[in-house]
Amino acid sequence: MRVTAVRKAFGSRQVLRGVGFEARAGQLVGIVGENGAGKTTLLRVLSGDLRPDDGRVELAGTWGYCPQHPVLDEELTVRQHLRLFQVAYRLPDLGRALRLIDALSATGYLDTPAKVLSGGTLQKLNLVLALMHDPEVVLLDEPYQGFDWETYLRFWDLAQELKGRGRTVIIVSHLAHDTGRLDVLHHLRDGLLDPSPPADPA
């Protein structure tokens, strides 16, 4: 993925003022910033959900997008969501989706309606829906929000597995935890990205 001089304003407020970066295959890239810094706006531009006012986003291959707030039908079960997205992605089966569900310890909720799931379990489903078609570029907005510690660690195992298979993973968060797990870390400040090396793991 290559992002060049992306700008986005809402009225008179300049949210993105010329953002640019590259993310290569097999990289874990972090983008951190304070609440209101424009992180979600940037990710929506990267996903194609929002048109930039200026600049370019070049993305090679398939992509998956995990938004910060799950967009789910509260009446459908987890399994029904998986089948719905199976049709949308034109997947022959649910094998990968079910393996991801198992990896995130959510198998016991397959037949549970979304309206009664906890926030953490909803986020697990949200993540699986973004990954079940095995995209080459993965865009994750606050992906571990609501996860307990064990699931948080499983998330990073999954991120490393994606990296090992040459996937590009872009993680957007307001928390700069575990930056030593990242290959590249950017700080979003005043509508611009400030690249810095990730910290060494503790």
N, C-alpha and C positions, 0 to 999 in steps of 0.2 A: 504494500500500500504506500502511495506517495500523496502527501497533502501539501499543497502549495498556496500560500498567501490567502487563506480562507478568512473571509470577513462576514460577519452577521450582526445586524442591528435590529432592535425592536423599538421602533419609534426613534427617539433621539439617543437611546442607550446603545452604545457600541459594546456588544458582548464579546465578539471575536474580532481582533484588529490586525489580522494577517498571520494566522496560525499556519505553521508549516513543520512537517516532520516526515520521516520515512520509517516503515516497519517492515522488516524482511521476514521471509519464511523461517520458521524455527525460532522466533523471538518472542519473549514475554515482555511486553511494553506496558509500563504504568504511566498513567496521567493523574496527578493529584492536584488538589486545589481546595480552597475553602468553599463552604456553601455559598452559592450564588456567583461562583467564579466563571461559570459558563461551561462546565464539564458536560452536562447533559445536552446542552445545545450543540457542543462539538460532536458528541457521539451521534446525535440525531442527524447532523450534517454528514458524518462519515457513513451512516447507514443508508442515506438517501431519503430518510423520512422528512428532512427539512432542506430546502434549497438555500445555498449560501448566496449572499449578495454579490460576492466576488470570490475569485480563487478557484482551485480545482482539487478534486479528489479522484485519484486513479487507483482502482482496486482490481487486482487480477484474481480471477477464480470466484468460487462461491463464498458466501458469507453468512454468518449467523449473528443475530442481534438479541441480546438479553437486556431489555430495558429495566430501569430501576424499579418501576412499579409494574407488576405483572398485569397483562391484559388477558384476563381469563373469563370464561363463562361460569359464574358461580354455581349454576345448576348441573354442570357436567362433572363427571368423576375424573380422576387422574387418567384412568385408562381411556376414557372417551376423548379427552384432550389429545392423548397420544395418537389415537386413531384418526382424529380430525387432521392433525398435522402430518400424519403418514400420508393421507390423501393429498394434502397440499404440496408436500415435498415429493410425491410420487415414489414413495419407498416401497419395496416389495414386501417388507415385513417390519416388525417392531423389535427385532433382535437387538440393535444398538440402543434403542431407547430404553428397553428393559434392563440392559446391562448398566446403563447410566443410572437408572432409578435404583438399582441394587447397590451400585457403588456409593450412592448418596443416602443409603439406608432408608429408602422411602417405599419399598415394595409393599409394606403393610397397608399403604394408603391407596393402592391402585383403584379400588372400588369405592372410594370416599369422595363425595361431592366437594368441589372447591370451596363452597361457602362455609364449610366447617373445618377447613384446614388451618393450622397455625400459620403465622407469617413466615416462619422458617421453612415449613413444608411447601407453602406456595412458591417460595423462592427456589426451592429445589426443582419443582416442576417447571418454573420459568427458565431455569438454566438448562434443563434437559430438552425443552422445546427448541432452544437455540442451538443445541449441539447434536440433536438426534440424526440430522442429515449429514453429519461429518463435514462441516464447512471448512474451507481452507483459510479463511480469515474470520476470527471470532471477536465480536465487539461486546464487552461486558460492562454494564453500568452498575456499580455497587453490587457485584454478583454474590457476595457472601453476607449480605445484610440479613440479619435474623438467624444466622447459622450458629449452632452451638460449637464448642471448641473442636469436638471430634469431626463434625462435618466441615468446619473451616479447614482442618488439616487434609481432609479428603478432597476438598476443592483444589488445594495446591498440588496434591498428587495427580489429580486429573489435568491440571494446567501443565504440569511437567510431562505428562503422557502426550498431550496435544503438541507441545513443543518438540518432543522427541520424534514425532511423526511429521515434522516440518510445517505445522500449522502456525499461523501468526495470531497471537493472542494479545488483545489490547484491553487492559483493565483500567477502568476509571473509578476513582474513589476519593473521598474527602479525607481518608485516613492513610497515612504513609507507613502502615505496618508492613513488616516482612519485605522491605524493599530489597533485601539481599537476594530474594528469590527471583528478582526481575533482571533482565538483560539491559534494559534502558528505562530510565525514570525521567519524566518531564513534569515540571511544575507549571500549572496554568495560573498566571498572574496578570491582571490588568489586560486580559484579552490576548495575551501572547504566551507562548511556551518557552520555558527556561530549562534547557536540558541539563541534567546533572547525573553523575555516575551513581548507581544504586549503592546503598550502604552494604558493608560486609555483613554476612549473617552473624548473629550474636552467638 
